[in-house]
């Protein structure tokens, strides 16, 4: 572990957030002597962010915990293009109205992780549409475009991998990295931003912004990326059978969010505790050292802490109690995801999809064939089963860890 002088880099390093730094010594010295405003951008491509965004959100939280100023940049402008970094194909273009609705929906999450206000280290939220929507094409090309080499842009992995696979990269997408670099320049001018952070896939875009600020304004700014986060089995963190693990409660129930963390692989518990909770490192070390069945204690602590940060302490306690009742007593639990059934009955395939326990009817049928579907604890063997729903709720299960409740509609 590198020895840093600043509380900021010591905190980020000790909890495993640092992968690359454009100038470690320069940022360390700056953070040791003044408040550093730092930003991360989030494109509003859906009404909610998901667990894949959570490292970035937590990094802004750690920035604030160390006494510095988080800047949340909503990509109301860049979201109209879509970041092509390591994507196999272009994103679907969103309307201005959809983007605005997504921005409004996403804002709520950040208020749980950050303290907003007018103080030196209080977080602020800005939308890059404020400046990107006002750009004039010819002046932008003349003033900003001259600082970018197409040869160099083609060499970045985010572009090169797409071209090597002979997958189309539109001119619209190719402009994304220039606009992200311009965001950094604009933020350094508007709010004195000196740091851009992001995932390792953003390294090329971040370096472009650092160099643009130096060339155009002579301003020294810095970049920091986090490691690519995968599960111990090599799969991408945050992907589940039921789909994305959404941060907004109207996209995913408190119980399912809690259960996602409770289901963490034994090998991932220590890193998840460091990255996604505020627990002291000595307590994390104690929990990570637990063996055998005792590691479940650490997983419950992780689920409670991570859920409390994102959904609130009451939601975490409710989900934990629902889990206890479900698995220890066999009860349905009030916080389980529910689906209202009209007409008193529903096909088991439709029930599994409606509860989010399967992503499609085909997946539901495969689940049944594999013996993973249950109704009130009884294994389902008939894909054509129709479930009757009366006054009492009916518990539907996918495997041993995923459950939902059918209620009369």
For each residue, the residues with C-beta under 8 A, 3 or more apart:
1: 13 14
2: 9 13 24
3:
4: 8 9 10 13 24 28
5: 9 28 29 32
6: 9 10 27 28 29 30 31 32 66
7: 10 11 31 32 66 67
8: 4 11 12 31 36 62 63 66 67 68
9: 2 4 5 6 12 13 18 24 27 28 31
10: 4 6 7 13 14
11: 7 8 14 15 62 65 66
12: 8 9 15 17 18 59 62 66 224
13: 1 2 4 9 10 16 17 18
14: 1 10 11 274 281
15: 11 12 62 274 275 281
16: 13 227 271 274 275
17: 12 13 55 58 59 62 226 275
18: 9 12 13 21 224 226
19: 200 225 226 227 228
20: 200 203 223 224 225
21: 18 24 27 222 223 224
22: 27 206 207 210 222 223 224
23: 26 27 220 222
24: 2 4 9 21 27 28
25: 28 29
26: 23 29 30 220 222
27: 6 9 21 22 23 24 30 31 36 195 222 224
28: 4 5 6 9 24 25 31 32
29: 5 6 25 26 32 33
30: 6 26 27 33 34 36 194 222
31: 6 7 8 9 27 28 34 36 66 68
32: 5 6 7 28 29
33: 29 30
34: 30 31
35: 67 68 69 120 121
36: 8 27 30 31 63 68 69 194 195
37: 68 69 71 187 191 192 193 194 195
38: 60 63 68 69 70 71 193 194 195 196 197 224
39: 70 71 72 73 184 187 193 195 196 197
40: 56 57 59 60 71 72 73 196 197 198
41: 73 74 75 78 128 180 183 198
42: 49 53 56 72 73 74 75 106
43: 75 78 79 82 83
44: 74 75 76 79 99 102 103 106
45: 79 82 91 94 102
46: 49 50 102
47: 101 102 105 106 248 250 251
48: 105 106 109 246 247 248 250 251 252
49: 42 46 53 54 57 106 109 246 247 248
50: 46 53 54 238 244 245 246 247
51: 54 237 238 244 245 247 260
52: 236 237 238 244
53: 42 49 50 56 57 247
54: 49 50 51 57 58 238 247 276 310
55: 17 58 59 199 226 229 275 276
56: 40 42 53 59 60 197 198 199 226
57: 40 49 53 54 60 61 109 110 113
58: 17 54 55 61 62 113 275 276
59: 12 17 40 55 56 62 63 197 226
60: 38 40 56 57 63 64 70 72 110 113 114 123 197
61: 57 58 64 65 70 113 114 278
62: 8 11 12 15 17 58 59 65 66
63: 8 36 38 59 60 66 68 69 70 195 197
64: 60 61 67 68 69 70 114 115 121 123
65: 11 61 62 278
66: 6 7 8 11 12 31 62 63
67: 7 8 35 64 121
68: 8 31 35 36 37 38 63 64 121
69: 35 36 37 38 63 64 120 121 122 123 124
70: 38 39 60 61 63 64 114 123 124
71: 37 38 39 40 123 124 125 126 187 191 193
72: 39 40 42 60 110 114 123 124 125 126
73: 39 40 41 42 125 126 127 128 183 187
74: 41 42 44 79 103 106 107 125 126 127 128
75: 41 42 43 44 78 79 127 128
76: 44 79 80 99 100 103 127 128 129 130 132 133
77: 80 127 128 129 130 131 132 133 179
78: 41 43 75 81 82 83 128 132 176 179 180 183
79: 43 44 45 74 75 76 82 94 99 102
80: 76 77 93 94 96 99
81: 78 172 173 175 176 179
82: 43 45 78 79 87 90 91 92 93 173 176
83: 43 78 87 91 176 180 205
84: 87 90 158 159 162 169 173 174 176
85: 158 176 201 202 204 205
86: 157 158 161 201
87: 82 83 84 90 91 162
88: 162 165 167
89: 167 168
90: 82 84 87 168 169 170 172 173
91: 45 82 83 87
92: 82
93: 80 82
94: 45 79 80 98 99 102
95: 98 99
96: 80 99 100
97: 100 101
98: 94 95 101 102
99: 44 76 79 80 94 95 96 102 103
100: 76 96 97 103 104
101: 47 97 98 104 105
102: 44 45 46 47 79 94 98 99 105 106
103: 44 74 76 99 100 106 107 127
104: 100 101 107
105: 47 48 101 102 108 248
106: 42 44 47 48 49 74 102 103 109 110 248
107: 74 103 104 110 111 125
108: 105 111 112 248
109: 48 49 57 106 112 113 247 248 310
110: 57 60 72 106 107 113 114 116 123 125
111: 107 108 114 116
112: 108 109 309 310 311 312
113: 57 58 60 61 109 110 309 310
114: 60 61 64 70 72 110 111 123
115: 64 122 123
116: 110 111 122 123 124 125
117: 122 123
118: 122
119: 122
120: 35 69
121: 35 64 67 68 69
122: 69 115 116 117 118 119
123: 60 64 69 70 71 72 110 114 115 116 117
124: 69 70 71 72 116 191
125: 71 72 73 74 107 110 116
126: 71 72 73 74 130 187 190 191
127: 73 74 75 76 77 103 130
128: 41 73 74 75 76 77 78 131 132 179 183 186
129: 76 77 132 133
130: 76 77 126 127 133 134
131: 77 128 134 135 182 183 186
132: 76 77 78 128 129 135 179 182 183
133: 76 77 129 130
134: 130 131
135: 131 132 139 140 182
136: 139 140
137: 140 141
138: 141 142
139: 135 136 142 143
140: 135 136 137 143 144 145 182
141: 137 138 144 145 146
142: 138 139 145 146
143: 139 140 146 216
144: 140 141 147 148 178 181 182 185 212 216
145: 140 141 142 148 178
146: 141 142 143
147: 144 211 212 215 216
148: 144 145 152 153 178 181 208
149: 152 153
150: 153 154
151: 154 155
152: 148 149 155 156
153: 148 149 150 156 159 174 177
154: 150 151 159 160 163
155: 151 152 159 160
156: 152 153 159 160 177 204
157: 86 160 161 204
158: 84 85 86 161 162 177 201 204 205
159: 84 153 154 155 156 162 163 169 174 177 204
160: 154 155 156 157 163 164
161: 86 157 158 164 165
162: 84 87 88 158 159 165 167 169
163: 154 159 160 166 167 169
164: 160 161
165: 88 161 162
166: 163
167: 88 89 162 163
168: 89 90
169: 84 90 159 162 163 173 174
170: 90 173 174
171: 174 175
172: 81 90 175 176
173: 81 82 84 90 169 170 176
174: 84 153 159 169 170 171 177
175: 81 171 172 178 179
176: 78 81 82 83 84 85 172 173 179 180 205
177: 153 156 158 159 174 180 181 204 205 208
178: 144 145 148 175 181 182 208
179: 77 78 81 128 132 175 176 182 183
180: 41 78 83 176 177 183 184 205 208 209
181: 144 148 177 178 184 185 205 208 209 211 212
182: 131 132 135 140 144 178 179 185 186 209 212
183: 41 73 78 128 131 132 179 180 186 187 209
184: 39 180 181 187 188 193 196 206 209 210 212 213 221
185: 144 181 182 188 189 209 212 213 216 217
186: 128 131 182 183 189 190
187: 37 39 71 73 126 183 184 190 191 193
188: 184 185 191 192 193 194 213 217 219 221
189: 185 186 217
190: 126 186 187 193
191: 37 71 124 126 187 188
192: 37 188
193: 37 38 39 71 184 187 188 190 196 221
194: 30 36 37 38 188 220 221 222
195: 27 36 37 38 39 63 221 222 223 224
196: 38 39 40 184 193 206 209 210 221 222 223 224
197: 38 39 40 56 59 60 63 206 223 224 225 226
198: 40 41 56 201 202 203 205 206 225 226
199: 55 56 202 225 226 228
200: 19 20 203 225 226 227 228
201: 85 86 158 198 228
202: 85 198 199 205 206 225
203: 20 198 200 206 207 223 225
204: 85 156 157 158 159 177 207 208
205: 83 85 158 176 177 180 181 198 202 208 209
206: 22 184 196 197 198 202 203 209 210 223 224 225
207: 22 203 204 210 211 223
208: 148 177 178 180 181 204 205 211 212
209: 180 181 182 183 184 185 196 205 206 212 213 221 223
210: 22 184 196 206 207 213 214 221 222 223
211: 147 181 207 208 214 215
212: 144 147 181 182 184 185 208 209 215 216
213: 184 185 188 209 210 216 217 219 220 221
214: 210 211 217 218 219 220 221
215: 147 211 212
216: 143 144 147 185 212 213
217: 185 188 189 213 214
218: 214
219: 188 213 214
220: 23 26 194 213 214
221: 184 188 193 194 195 196 209 210 213 214
222: 21 22 23 26 27 30 194 195 196 210
223: 20 21 22 195 196 197 203 206 207 209 210
224: 12 18 20 21 22 27 38 195 196 197 206
225: 19 20 197 198 199 200 202 203 206
226: 17 18 19 55 56 59 197 198 199 200 229
227: 16 19 200
228: 19 199 200 201
229: 55 226 237 275
230: 234 235 236 237
231: 234 235 236 237 265 268
232: 265 267 268
233: 265
234: 230 231
235: 230 231 239
236: 52 230 231 239
237: 51 52 229 230 231
238: 50 51 52 54 244 245
239: 235 236 244
240: 243 244 245 260
241: 358 359 363 398 402
242: 256 356 357 358 359 398 402
243: 240 356 359
244: 50 51 52 238 239 240
245: 50 51 238 240 252 256 257 260
246: 48 49 50 251 252 257
247: 48 49 50 51 53 54 109 251 252 257 310
248: 47 48 49 105 106 108 109 251 252
249: 252 253 254 257 311 315
250: 47 48
251: 47 48 246 247 248
252: 48 245 246 247 248 249 256 257 356
253: 249 256 257 335 336 337
254: 249 257 258 307 311 315 316 318 319 335
255: 258 259 318 319 322 323 333 335 336 337
256: 242 245 252 253 259 260 337 356 402
257: 245 246 247 249 252 253 254 260 261 307 310 311 319
258: 254 255 261 262 303 304 307 315 316 319 320 323
259: 255 256 262 263 303 319 323 401 402
260: 51 240 245 256 257 263 303
261: 257 258 264 272 276 299 302 303 306 307
262: 258 259 299 300 302 303 323 401
263: 259 260 299 401
264: 261 268 269 272 299 302
265: 231 232 233 268 269
266: 269 295
267: 232
268: 231 232 264 265 271 272
269: 264 265 266 272 273 287 288 295 298 299 302
270: 273 274 284 285 287 288
271: 16 268 274 275
272: 261 264 268 269 275 276 277 302 306
273: 269 270 276 277 279 284 287 288 298 301 302 305
274: 14 15 16 270 271 277 281 284
275: 15 16 17 55 58 229 271 272
276: 54 55 58 261 272 273 302 305 306 309
277: 272 273 274 284 302 305 306 309
278: 61 65 305 309
279: 273 283 284 287 301 305
280: 283 284
281: 14 15 274 284 285
282: 285 286
283: 279 280 286 287
284: 270 273 274 277 279 280 281 287 288
285: 270 281 282 288 289
286: 282 283 289 290
287: 269 270 273 279 283 284 290 297 298 301 302
288: 269 270 273 284 285 298
289: 285 286
290: 286 287 294 295 297 298
291: 294 295
292: 295
293: 296
294: 290 291 297 298
295: 266 269 290 291 292 298 299
296: 293 299 300
297: 287 290 294 300 301
298: 269 273 287 288 290 294 295 301 302
299: 261 262 263 264 269 295 296 302 303
300: 262 296 297 303 304 320
301: 273 279 287 297 298 304 305
302: 261 262 264 269 272 273 276 277 287 298 299 305 306
303: 258 259 260 261 262 299 300 306 307 316 319 320
304: 258 300 301 307 308 316 317 320
305: 273 276 277 278 279 301 302 308 309 316
306: 261 272 276 277 302 303 309 310
307: 254 257 258 261 303 304 310 311 315 316 319
308: 304 305 311 312 313 315 316
309: 112 113 276 277 278 305 306
310: 54 109 112 113 247 257 306 307
311: 112 249 254 257 307 308 315 316 319
312: 112 308 315 316
313: 308 316 317
314: 317 318
315: 249 254 258 307 308 311 312 318 319
316: 254 258 303 304 305 307 308 311 312 313 319 320
317: 304 313 314 320 321
318: 254 255 314 315 321 322 334 335
319: 254 255 257 258 259 303 307 311 315 316 322 323 335
320: 258 300 303 304 316 317 323 324
321: 317 318 324 325 333 335
322: 255 318 319 325 326 333 334 335 336
323: 255 258 259 262 319 320 326 327 333
324: 320 321 327 328 329
325: 321 322 328 329 331 333
326: 322 323 329 330 331 332 333 336 403
327: 323 324
328: 324 325
329: 324 325 326
330: 326 377
331: 325 326
332: 326 336 393 395 403 405
333: 255 321 322 323 325 326 336 403 405
334: 318 322
335: 253 254 255 318 319 321 322
336: 253 255 322 326 332 333 395 403 404 405
337: 253 255 256 355 356 404 405
338: 355 393 404 405 406 407
339: 351 354 355 404 405 406 407
340: 407 408 409
341: 344 345 346 351 387 389 406 407 408 409
342: 409
343: 346 409
344: 341 388 389 390 408
345: 341 386 387 388 389
346: 341 343 350 351 354 386 387 389 406
347: 350 351 384 385 386 387
348: 351 352 364 368 373 375 380 382 383 385 386 387 396
349: 352 353 358 361 364 365 368 383
350: 346 347 353 354 361
351: 339 341 346 347 348 354 355 387 396 404 406
352: 348 349 355 357 358 364 367 373 396 398
353: 349 350 356 357 358 359 360 361 364
354: 339 346 350 351
355: 337 338 339 351 352 396 404 405 406
356: 242 243 252 256 337 353 404
357: 242 352 353 364 367 373 396 397 398 402 403 404
358: 241 242 349 352 353 361 363 364 367 398
359: 241 242 243 353 363
360: 353 363 364
361: 349 350 353 358 364 365
362: 365 366
363: 241 358 359 360 366 367
364: 348 349 352 353 357 358 360 361 367 368 373
365: 349 361 362 368 369 383
366: 362 363 369 370
367: 352 357 358 363 364 370 372 373 398
368: 348 349 364 365 371 372 373 380 381 382 383
369: 365 366 383
370: 366 367
371: 368 379 381
372: 367 368 398 399
373: 348 352 357 364 367 368 379 380 396 397 398
374: 377 378 379 380 396 397
375: 348 378 380 385 387 394 395 396 397
376: 394 395
377: 330 374 395 397
378: 374 375
379: 371 373 374
380: 348 368 373 374 375 385
381: 368 371
382: 348 368 385
383: 348 349 365 368 369
384: 347
385: 347 348 375 380 382
386: 345 346 347 348
387: 341 345 346 347 348 351 375 394 396 406
388: 344 345 394
389: 341 344 345 346 393 394 406 407 408
390: 344 408
391: 408
392:
393: 332 338 389 405 406 407
394: 375 376 387 388 389 405 406
395: 332 336 375 376 377 403 404 405 406
396: 348 351 352 355 357 373 374 375 387 403 404 405 406
397: 357 373 374 375 377 400 402 403 404
398: 241 242 352 357 358 367 372 373 402 403
399: 372 402
400: 397
401: 259 262 263
402: 241 242 256 259 357 397 398 399
403: 326 332 333 336 357 395 396 397 398
404: 336 337 338 339 351 355 356 357 395 396 397
405: 332 333 336 337 338 339 355 393 394 395 396
406: 338 339 341 346 351 355 387 389 393 394 395 396
407: 338 339 340 341 389 393
408: 340 341 344 389 390 391
409: 340 341 342 343
